[in-house]
Amino acid sequence: MGIRERLAGSAAPLLEPNEQVRHVFLAQEGASPYLVFLSVWSTFFFKYRVVCVTDRAIVVMACTRTRRTPTEVLMRLPRQTLIGPLESKLWAKTMVTGRVMYIHRGFHKDVAAADAEVTGGPMPLPQPQPQAAPTATPAGWYPDPQVPNQQRWHDGTQWTEHVHTG
């Protein structure tokens, strides 16, 4: 059994009923993964994540350090959320969760395939865009105005039902 199948199988109990995994990959939050070359102790500063792209949402899960087994759902993002594009480095950085998250090159094709499902084709390379007038509130994670210690996704026009604690 490959790593993707093992991750999908271990994440399935944390998903909603009948939710189908389309893509799954590992990611790291915290210190840069390049620090592992400096000291083995740097691995204690990593937080490992399993990211499941399903037919309904992008589900980010915390997992154990040793076996990379998902233990809890940290957040659910709208399925229309793009994870990339990722730079072609050993560890590419994304801010999809509102925090820096690193994705290993071995999973870049999974991110590209997940994003292609949303865009209807391969992810184009970023093109310089003319500066548009800023919106009142850019889309992103913000402190929930009604629940302390929780963040809520604002889509640029209104608050959504997507929340993140921590």
N, C-alpha and C positions, 0 to 999 in steps of 0.2 A: 504494500500500500504506500503510495507516494505521500509527500508532506501535505499537499493541498487536500487530498482526500481525507487524511487524518485530521487536519485542522477543521474541515467542513463537518466531519462526523462528530468531533468533540464540541463544536460550537452549536450544533443543531438543537440540543436541549434548551439553549438560552434564547432561541428565536421564537417568534410568534407562531401559533399553529398554522400549518400549511405554508409557511414562508420558505421559499426555495433559494438556496445558495447558488449564486451565479459565478462569483469569484471570491477567493479568500486568500489572504496573505498576512505575513507577519510584519510588524513595524516596531520601532523603538521610540520612546519619548525620553527626555532627559538629556544627559550629557551626550556629546557627539560620539558616535560609535568609533571614530578614529582614535579616541583616547585609549581604547583597549590596547593599542600598540605601545602606549607609554607605561601602563600599569594594569595588572590583572585586577587590582582593587577598584578600578574605574567601573567595572561591570556592576558594582553595587549601586551605581547612580542611574542605571538604566531601568526603565519601566517597559516591560514587553507588552505588546498589544496584538490581538488578532483582529483583523478587519475583515468583516464579511459583507460583501456586496450582494444583496438579495434582490428579488423581484420587487420589493417594496421600499427598501431603505439601505443605507450604509450603516452597519452596526459595528461599533467599536467596543471591544471587550478587553478587560484586564485579564492577564494570565499569569500562571506560575512562572518563576524564574527558571526552573530546571527542566520542566517537561513541555512548556509552552502550551499548557492546557487552559482554555478559557474558564474563568471563575465567575465573572459577573459582567453585565452589560453596563458600560460607562455612558454611552450616548447613542442615540439613533439620529442620523442625519437624513434629510430628504434624498430620495433616490436621484434626483436631478443634480445633486451636488457633484462637481468635478473634483477629483483627487489630484490630478496632474494639471498640466504636463510636468513631467519630471526631467531634471537634467540627467544626462547620461554619465553618472558618476557611480562609483562603487556603492555609496550611500546617498540617495537623493532626499532632499528635504521637502516636506509639504507642511502647510499650515491648515489643512482641512478641518482639524479638530479645534482650531483656535490656539493650539500649542504647537511647537516644533515637533514634528514626527519624522523619523528617518526610515526610508524603505530601501532594502537591499536590492541591488541590480537584478538579482534572480527573480524578483517579483515585479519588476517594471512592466513586463508584458501583461501581467494581470491588471495592473492599474490602467494601462493603455486600452485593454479590452473593455474594462468597466466604463471608462470614459467614452469610448466609441459607441457603446450602447445608448448613452445619453445624447451624444452629438449626431448620431446617425452615420458615423464614419470615423476614420482615423483622426486622432487629435492633430490639428494643424500646429505648426510651430508658432509661438507667440509673435505677433506682428506689432510694431509700434503703432499706437493709436493716438489720434489727436486728443488733446486734453479736453474732456467734456466738463461741463459745469458739475461740481460735486452735488450729490444728492444730500438731502437734509441728514439722513442717517444711512451710511453705507451698510450693505448686507454683512452680517457677521455675528459673532457671539458677544453678548453683553450681559452685565449683571441683571438678573431678573428683577424688575421693579417691585414685585410683590413677594418674592421668596428669597430671604437672605441665603448666602452661600450657594446659590444656584445661578447658572447662566442660561439664557434663553436665546434662541436664534431669531434675529430680526432680518427679514428678507429684503430690506431696503424701503419697504412701504408699511409693513406691519409686523407685530410679534407673531410667531408661529407656535405650534404645540411642542416643538422640539426643544428639550431641555438637557442640561449637563450639570451634574453635581460635582463639586470638587474644586 
